[in-house]
Amino acid sequence: MRGALRAFWRDRAGASAAEFAMVLPLLLLFIFGAIDVGRLMWTWNEAEKATQMGVRFAVATDLVPSDLATYSYAANGVPQGDPVPESAFPGVSCDSATCACKSGGSCPFGMTRNGDAFNRLVARMAQLEPDIKAANVTVDYGYSGLGYAGDPNGPDVSPLVTVNLRNVVFQPITLLLFGASITLPSFSATLSLEDGAGTDLN
């Protein structure tokens, strides 16, 4: 009996399986962690490119603050042909629900939001990064000094258009069990307005 117990104690036949079982969780964690890093970089790049595509789309299609497209500064105090002063156009910010004159400024035109234009912009961005929703996007129209009162070919101002992307959530495989996720940083891209009319890029 003693000999059998001694032989059993010295038997190393299952050592490799036991060691593998101990190492396997760490190995899987490392593998899925490496996959998650790659997925994170991919999603990060998609979000950045979607923002760049978004602003390119926004400057060449209908303005989200639709009243800005038709407002005439020449008919409201700015001499025909003169640049529109910053005091007359402090900027507009639009999100998924409203458009508003930027804080501290007073806009002489209405704040009607073109929901179709905004939704088309979001849809175009989502073609590159499907997790983008309307709540993640804001569009700012800032003063640039370009344009002039009474322009017969388009809006009297040619603002700097900035598309902002924020609060996009990335879900790593390794954090699924803990119900945790990673919120990507904010992205933004800016271009000056082009024609500001139409429903698609030319």
C-alpha angles and dihedrals in degrees: 000000000000091000092052092051091047091051091048091050092051095044110116098177095113097038095101093052092049092048091047090052089053095048098040097081091052091046092051091047090053093047095048090043090056090048090050092052089053092047091048092053090047093050091044091054092045091052092049093048091046089056091050091048089047095058091044088054094044096054093051100044139054117316115250091220092059096188090063090062094060104030115117115211089184090064091048108053108293111110115249111268096014121123113259108251121235090242088064094047112031092163141267131243122201130190136170092293113025149007119229138180110253116267114279094019137098120220117203094206130070125271098230109155119219098220094184092055091049093048092049089053092051091046091052091051091047089059086071099034112023094195092068113111131182091259090061095058134076128172121207126195109200135184115272105164090240124124132037139238114275097018104174094199102059144321116350090235128049101204131193104257116211122188113200125197119193144162096025106163124219118199113208118206091227093058098047092097091054096045090236130137141178124246111214119228121259120276128202138177130186135202133160116257117268119187095329092206136104137043101262143026117280 
